Structure formats: C-alpha cells, structure tokens
C-alpha cells in the first residue's frame, strides 16, 4: 500500500546528447540512438551493418565539430542537457515553494539516450522514497520515435524490479492552451527583439520518415494542429506563418515540405526577411542552434535572402517554466 505521506517523484525527460563534443563520445551516443528500432524502423539484419560499418565510422567526426561549436564550456554540457538540468532545478524550486501542492515533490531529469539515463533517474526517485512517479517526456507532439521510446525505456528499466512504483506519463500537449500561449508569447517577444520585420515566419518541426506517418503515427497531425493554433493565437495567415519539417536523414522520403527547400523557395520568390521558430523542441539543441541557426540561415542568405533570425525555444525561460509547472501540476492532481 502506498503511503500518502511519501514524496511524489517527477522525472523530466528529453532526447539526449553526447557526453563530450568528441568523435568517441558522439559515436557512443549515436550507436545507442540509431540502434533503437523505434528510431530507425528497418530490419536489424539490414540496418545494423550499415550503422556500424558506415555511419558510425563517418558521421561522428562531423557531428563532433557541430557539437563543439555549441557546447557549454562552463558546465561541460551539450545545450539540451544544460537546459533540461536547469528546467529540473527550477521545478525543484517551485516544488520547494509549494507551487506544485502540499505534498513533497522530488524532481529529477534524464535523457532517453546518454546520461543521466532514465534508469538512474528512476532509481534516484525510488531511493528518495517515491512510490508514485510522473514521467514527463518534454515532447509536445507525440511520435513513436520520441514519446513511445521513452515508455519503452521506462518499462525496461523497471522490468527486473520486484517492487514497482505507480506511474503516470505526461501526455502530448501539442494543443494545450498553456503551450500555445507560451509559444505565442515567446514568438511575440522574439519578433520585438529583431531589428527587422519578417515578411514570413516559418514554423519548423523535426521531420519523420513519411512511411511512419502512413503507418498511423499521429505526429504530423499534431504538428499541423500546433501550427494552426499558433496562427490563430498570433492572428496570422497560412502565408504569413508557414509550416515545414527539418533534419531529414537518409534517402527515404520524409514529411514535406522540407525546411531547407522551403527557405530556398521563399528566397527565390523574393522574400528577403525571414524568421524561424521550432515549436516542437522544448529546449534548444543541435537541431535548432546549429541546423537552423547556421545551416538553414546560410541557405536562405545564399539563395538571395537578406535578413534571417531564429526565435529561441522556450527552454527554462519564465514562460517555459510556467508551462512545465502547469503541465506537471495538472498531472499530479490527486497525488499532491
């Protein structure tokens, strides 16, 4: 029987990052990430030889350079891990101040791939006496390759334990008014700080292979709903706030339109001033800072654009933390 006085655990979860901006560390991270059958849905007999024979011998060096360019030297962390740590620290402070309820709440954070692991986060919470744990994957839109694989990892981590905690999982929040309000506020704040007025704003979400959508993954529908609700909140048309998908990998068809092709097309159409935000990312990372902020920017400028700016993710900003606190408090109802 669970004790009503026992602390409640909250585990914030995000995707992952290498332990260092070095090829060896990146290779280890990619080996774990790309070997997940939820991430790459190919027969293992075909995929693993390609992964270990080609990709892990060529990609780590290039990725390590990209990570080195954005690494947080002061704390020796990748930005995704640094932001997730700060989000957890801020939520701990809110819990200590009673913002999450009267019962004690213990907050930890974990990466699906890399360190700190989901297993270590769960063990830490259980070691603190938490027999009720909210696992909070910070993915606004559901995808089997993000949200579902976090479920898989939690089940695997707890699979050999005789004593099991009671679990809750934060559901996708792609259409939650608190999320849309936070995005709209962040976009307004970002636009106010730019030294130009964009002709077009592009909402770029991480892509997925098209066949995963064809097989029933609701990810694209979730992204389109977020895009629609954000347009409505901002009072913008589909032409003013457009939708695209980034981070295509491999030769297979991915969700279209691709962000890189979209920015080149916009420049070709005569668009000179472009702003871009990434609503599907709860924290800035390689894909937002380097891919959008450098690669996509350069493609737009080289194609004829003149002004480009990236809106930062919600991160651990006041708006971002109000959102996380709202979502977590709601899911803890009845426990605290």
N, C-alpha and C positions, 0 to 999 in steps of 0.2 A: 504493500500500500504506500502511495506517495504521501510525503509529508507536506502539509500546506505551508509550513514554515521554511521548507527547504528553498534555497535560491533557485531562480529560473535562469537558464542559460540562453544566450543569443550568440549565434555563430554567423558572422558576416562572411560571405564567400564571393570571390571573384576568380577570374580565369587562371592567371599565373604569370610568372616571369622567371627568367634565369637567375641564378644566384650571383652571377657576375657578368659583366659585358665582355666575356672572353669566349672564344670558339668552343672550348671544352665544356663550359657551363651551358652554353646555348645548345650544344649538341645533346647534352643530357636532358635539357628541358624539352627540346623538340622530339626527342626519342619517346618521351612519355606522352606528350601531347598528340603527336601524329600517329602513335600506335593505338590510340583509343578508337575502337570500332564505331563509336558514336560520331567521331570527328571525320574519319575517312571511312566511308561505307563501301569498301572494296573487299573482295575475298582476301583473307590474310595470306594465302599462298601466292597471290599476285602482288599484293601491296608491300608486304614486309621486305622482300628482296629489293624493291625499288627504294623503300625508305632507308634501309641500312646500306644498300650498295651504291646509291646515287645521292639522295637528298641529304643524308647526314654527313656525307663527305664533301658536299659543295655549299650547302646553304649556311651552316653555322658561322663561317668566317664573315660572310656578307652581313648576316643578321647581327653579329657581334659588333661590327662597326656602327650599325644603326643604333644599337642599344647604348654603345659608348657615347654617342652624341647626345643622348637624353638622360644618361644615368645621373642620379642624385648622389654626388660625391660625399656630401656631408654625412649622410646616413648609410652610404654604400647600398642603395636600393634602386631597383627599377621604379619608374614613376607609378605604375599600377600598384605595386606593393606598398610604396610610401603613402599613397592616397588611402588605400584600404586600412593601413595601420592608423592613420590619422582619423579616419572615419570611426574606427573602433574606439580610439581614445576619446573622441568627442562624445560618442554614445555612452561610454562608461561614465563620463562626467554628468551627462543627462540623467543616467540611472541613479548615480550617487545623490543627485539633487531631487530625486523623487519624480522626475518628469515622466517616467515610464510606469509609475504606480508605486504602491506602498511596499510591496514585497521586494526583497533583494534580487537584483538582476546582475548576473555576471556576463560580461561581453568578451568574446574572443574573435579572432579573424583567421581566415585560412584561404589557401589557394587550392584550386582544383588540381593544378599541376605545379610542381615545385614546392617550395617551403614558404611559410609553415603549412603543413599538409592538413587535409580535412581530418585525418585520423588523430593528429596531435591536438588539433583544436577541440575535437570531441572528448578526447582523453583529459584535456585540461579542464573542461567544463564538468565532466563527471567527477574528476578528482576534487573539484571545488564543492561537490555535494549536489550538483544539479541533476535532478531526476526528470526534469522537463526541459526540453531544449527546442528553441526555434532556430531552424536552419534558414538563413536568409540569403539566397543567391541574388546578387545585385544585377540581374539581367531583366530589364523592363519587359522585353519581348521574349516569349518562350521560343526555344529551339531545342531539339533533341540533343544537338551537339554542345549545348551550354547548360541549360536548366536540367535536362534529363540526366546528363552525365554526372552532375553534382549529386542527384538522387542515387545513382548507381554507386558512386564512391562512398557515400554515407552508409548505404546498405552493406557494402563490402567491409567497411571499417568496423561496423557493429556486428558483422556476421558471426564472429567467433566468440562474442561475449555472452556469457550466460545471463547477466543482469543487463536489461535493456532500458534506456530512458524512454520516456514518452516524447515523440517527435511531432513537431509541426514544421511545415515548409511555407515560406513566403511565396505566394502565387505571383505569376507575372502581373505587372502593374502598368502595362502599356496604355490603358485607357483610364487610369485612376486620375480623378480631378487634381489631386495633390501633385502628381507627377507632371501633368500638363501645365499646371500653374507654375511649377518650378522651372520647367523648360521655357515657358513664355517669359517669365521674369528674367531668366538668365539671358535669353536672346535679346530682350529689350536693353538690358544692361550692357551687353556686348556691343550692340549697334550704337549705343550712346557714346561708347568709348572710341569708336573708329573715327579716323579723320576723313571719312568719305561716306556717302550714302550708297549702299549697294543697289544695283539695278535688279539683281536676282539673289535670292538666298537659297542655298542648296542644303537639304537635309540628307546627309549621307549615313546610311546604316551599313553594318557589316553584312557582306553577302553570304549566300549559301549556294551550293550546287542546286540547279533547277530541279533535278530529279528528286531531291529530298522534299521539295515543295509538292511535286507531283505525287509523292507517296503519302502526303497528308500532313506534313509539318505545317503548323499554322503561322510560322514566323513571318512570312511576307504579309499576310492579312493583319497581323499585329502591327507591323511597321506602317502599313498603309493607314491603319486606324490612328496611330500616334500622329502621323503626318497630317491627317485630316483634322484631328482635334487641335493640333498646334496651329494650323492655318486659321481655324475658326477663332481660336483664342487671340491670335495676332491680327485678325481681320485682313488676311492676305489671300490672294487668289492662287490657283494652281500654277499659274505662270510666274507669280512673284516668289512663291516658296515651293521649290521643286523637290522631287524625290529621286534618290539614286542609291546604288549599292557598291561598296568598295571591297578591297582585299581579295580579289579573285586569285585563286591558286590552281595551277594545272591547266589542262586543255579542255576540260569539260565545260559545258555551258552552265553559267551561274545566273543568278537572278539579275535581270536587267531592269532599267538601264545601268550601265557601269559608270561609276563616278568619274573615272579618268576620261572616258569617251564623252561624257556629258559636259565636263568643263571645256574640253576642246571644241565641242559643238557650239557651246554658248559663245566662246570667243569668236568662232567662225561666223556666228550670227550677228556679231557686232557688240556683244556685251563686254563692257570694259571694266565694270566694277562688280565684284562677286564676294559674297560672304558665305561661309560654310560652317555648319554645326553637325555634330554627331550624336543624335538623340538616343541611340541605342547603347552608348557607352556611359556607365555611371562614373567612370574615372578616366582621366587622360592616360594614354599608354602609347606604345609604339605606333599603333594604327592611327591615332589622332595627331600626335605631336610630329612624328616623322613622315608617315604616309600622307596625311592631309596637309600638315603644316609646311612640308618641304616638297615632296614629290608632286602632289596634286597642285600645289601652288605654282611650282615651276612649269608644269604642263599648261596651266591656264595662261601664265605670262608669256611663255614661248609661243603660244598659239595666237597671241595678239591682245590678251587681257592687260590691263594696266594697274588695277588695284585688287588686292586679294586680302582677306582677313579670315581667321579661324576663331569661332566662338569656343571658349573653353568648356569642357564638360562640367557637370555640377560639382564633382569632386567632393571636398569637405567644406565647401562654401556654406555660409549660413542657410541659403536656400536648399542646398543639397542635404545638409544635416536635418533641416526641418522636415524634408521629405522622408528621409530614412527613419527619423524618430516617429513620424506619423504612421508609416507603414508598420514599424515594429510594434508600436503601442497597440495598434489595431489587432495585430495577430496575437498579442499576449493577453488579450481580453479574456477574463475568466481565470487566468493564471496569476495575475498580479492585481 
